[in-house]
């Protein structure tokens, strides 16, 4: 398994390539993340590192979490996330993980929470075409028939209906790293990533086997 970083989505913009091509990019503030805990296969059943992101005031942390954070130093964090690794001996408690694990041109996968859109109808939620919008029509944005009355006298499971839309965990794979600005901890990825501005995302490099 490969390590990753916790980041915050700043927003989208565009940059220009050497050929003058416009490239839409998402700007992410990725890290630095601090190693809070090391989990070993002997003790916990798997090898992993717990990373912390976005430091918070020590006075705003309860006593149990203070004891947890003290093992890695007198620093507390808002966000914690585990990343599986092959060898935990290469890392130390309190060590900072930065953008050095990424390279320009590499591929990553990004996981985040999609925008919550509340209760939505079938046209917005599922892309139904709807009925005629002209004068006289009695069928505009309704889902239509959802089942037969005689048989099977019920609605099949999985039927696309109105309901809660968004606010789900979404992963986008094979996003290309266009540029890295280590002095500002910024990562520029080609295309869009899930989530609203200032939402937390998880970025992991993709190892390509040849």
N, C-alpha and C positions, 0 to 999 in steps of 0.2 A: 504494500500500500504506500501511497505517497502522502506527504504532508500538505497542508493548505493554510489558508489565512482567513481570519474573520475581517470583514470590511463593511464599509458604509457606502451605499449608492449616492453619489453626489448629483448626478443628472446626465443628460445626453447633450452632445454637441457634434461638430463635424470638423475634420481636419483634411488636409490635402496631401496626396502622395507626391512623389517626385515627378510623376507623369501628369500631375494636375487633376487627378481623379479625386472626387469628393468621397470621403469615407465617413459614414456615421459611426460614432463611437460613444460608449458609455464610460463615464469617469467614475472610478471607485477608489475611495481612500482605503487601502488595504494595509492593515497593521499600523505600526508594529504590534505584534502579539507577544505576550509573556507566558513562558511555561509555568503553569501553576501546579500541575500534578503529573506524575509519571505512573502509568499503570502497566504492570508486567504480566506476562503469561502465567508465571508461577503463582502469583498472588491473586490476580483478578481474572485470569482466564484468557486475556488477550493483551497485546502490546499497543499502547496508545498514549498520547499526550493530551492533557487538558490545557487549552490556551485561553488567556484572558485578553479582552479588548476594551478600550475606552476606560481609562482610569477614573475612579470616583473617590470622593472624600472618605477617609478612614472613619470619620465620625458618623457617617451614614450607613455603616455596615453593622449588622447584628453580631452578637458574640460568637455563635457557631461559625459564621462565615469568616470572622476575623481570625479564628483559629485555623481555618482552612487556608486562608491567604498568607498567614504568617510563615508557613513552611517555605514559601517562595520569596519572602521579603515583606516589608511593611507597605505593600501596595494592594489596593483593592480595585476590582474591575466590574463594569456593568454587565458584560457579556462573557459567557464561558461556553466553550465548545470542544468536544473531543475529536481528535484526528488519529486514525490508526497509522502506525509506523512499523517498519520491520525491525529496527534496532533503536531502542530507547536510550542505550548507553551513549549515543552521540550527543545527547541533549542534557542540559543541567537545569535544575529548578531556578527560576528567575531569569533564564536566558531569553533574550529577545529574538523573535523570528521576524525577519523583514522580507522585503520584495526580492531579495537575492535568490530565492527559490524559483523565481520566474525568469523567463527569457523572452525577448522580443521575437515574435514569430511563432512562439509556442502556442499550444492549445490548452484551454482550461474548461472546466465545467463550473457553473455558478448556480447555487441554490438559494432561493429567497421566497418570501411570502408574496403572492400576487396581490394586486390591488383589490380591496374589498368593495363590491358594488351593491351590496345589500340584496333585497328581493328583486329579481328581474324576470321578465317574461320570456317566452320561448324564442322570440326574434332576437333579443339581445343576448340571451344566455346560450342558445344553440344555433342561431343563424337561420331560423325558419324564414321562408320567403313571405309568408303572410298572404292575405287576400288582396283583391283590387282596392285601390285607394280612391277610386272615382266616386262621384255622386250616385247614391242609390244602393251602394254595396252595404250589406249587413255583416260582412266578414272582413275585418281589417288585420288585427294583430293577434287573433285567437289561435290556440294550438290546433283546433279542429277535432275530429273524432279521436278518442283515446282508447276505444275498444268496442266490442260488440255487446249487445244486450242479452242475446239468447245464449251464445257460446263464445268465449268461455265465461261470460258474465263477471269478468274482473279485468283489472288493468295489469298487464304484464310487468314484471320487475324490469327496471332499467328504462322504462318509458321516459322519453324526454319531456319534461314538464316545467312550468315556472318554479322558481325556488331561489335559494341562496346562491349567489354568484360571486366567485373570487375568494380572496383570503385563504388560499390553499398553498401548500408547499409545492413549488415548481422548480425543476432543474433543467437548465439549458446546457447542452454539451457542445464541444468543439468550437468554442468561441476563440477567435484569434487575438493574441496580444499584439496590438498595433504599436504601443509605445509604453515606456516605463519612466516615471519621474521619481527616482528614489529620494531626492532631497525633500519632496513634498509627500512621499508615500502614496503616490497616485499611480493607478493602473488604468490604461486606456484599452478597452476591449471593443472589437468590431461588432456592431449590431446592438441589440437591446437585451437587457437582463430583466428578470422578473422583479416586481416590487416598485413602490413609490419612492420618491426622493427621500433621502435620509433613512431609508430602511436598511436593516442589517442583512448582509448576504455572506455566503460561504464560498470561497474561491479555492479550487483544487486543480493542480496541474494534471493533465492527462498524459500518461506514459504510453507512447506508441511502440508496440513490439514489431520488429521487422523479421 
